[in-house]
Amino acid sequence: MRSDWKVSTRRTYSTLRIDRALYVYKSKCGDQAALKGRIKDICETRVRYGYRRVHVPLQRDGWTINVKRV
């Protein structure tokens, strides 16, 4: 629509009545597959570790994550 009518993006979004943030949205979630795999490796070798003690080896490996994510 923008290229056909030669109008600005703001006018296009207001005409279609959609929020600009909806169209330009970029997810903030990263790929967590590597982190999940590392947590599973730690939990398989250290069966009695809780989430707080699993967080320590992750920090040593260089993962800068919150304890709540573990």
C-alpha positions in Angstrom: 0.0 0.0 0.0 2.8 2.4 0.8 4.6 1.9 -2.5 1.4 2.1 -4.5 0.0 5.3 -2.9 3.3 7.0 -2.0 2.3 7.7 1.6 4.2 7.6 4.8 4.2 4.7 7.1 2.4 6.6 9.9 -0.4 7.5 7.6 -0.7 4.0 6.3 -1.0 2.5 9.8 -3.6 5.1 10.8 -5.6 4.4 7.7 -5.6 0.7 8.3 -6.2 1.3 12.0 -3.3 -0.9 13.2 -0.7 0.0 15.7 2.8 0.7 14.3 4.4 -1.3 17.0 2.5 -4.4 15.8 3.9 -4.1 12.4 7.5 -3.3 13.4 7.7 -5.7 16.3 10.9 -7.5 16.9 11.0 -10.3 19.5 13.3 -9.7 22.5 13.5 -13.4 23.2 16.8 -15.0 22.4 17.5 -18.6 21.5 17.4 -20.4 24.8 18.1 -23.9 23.4 21.8 -23.7 24.3 21.0 -22.5 27.8 18.4 -25.2 28.4 20.9 -27.9 27.2 23.6 -26.6 29.6 21.1 -26.6 32.5 20.1 -30.2 31.7 23.8 -31.2 31.5 24.5 -29.7 35.0 21.3 -31.3 36.4 22.2 -34.8 35.0 25.7 -34.7 36.5 24.7 -33.0 39.8 21.4 -34.6 40.6 21.0 -33.0 44.1 21.7 -29.4 43.0 18.8 -27.0 43.3 18.3 -24.0 41.0 20.5 -21.8 43.1 23.5 -24.1 42.9 22.9 -24.8 39.2 23.1 -21.0 38.7 26.7 -20.9 40.0 28.3 -23.1 37.3 26.3 -21.2 34.7 27.8 -18.0 35.9 31.3 -19.6 35.7 30.6 -20.6 32.1 29.8 -17.0 31.3 26.0 -17.1 31.2 24.7 -13.7 32.5 21.2 -14.7 33.4 18.9 -14.2 36.4 18.4 -17.0 39.0 14.7 -16.9 38.2 15.4 -18.0 34.6 17.1 -21.1 35.9 
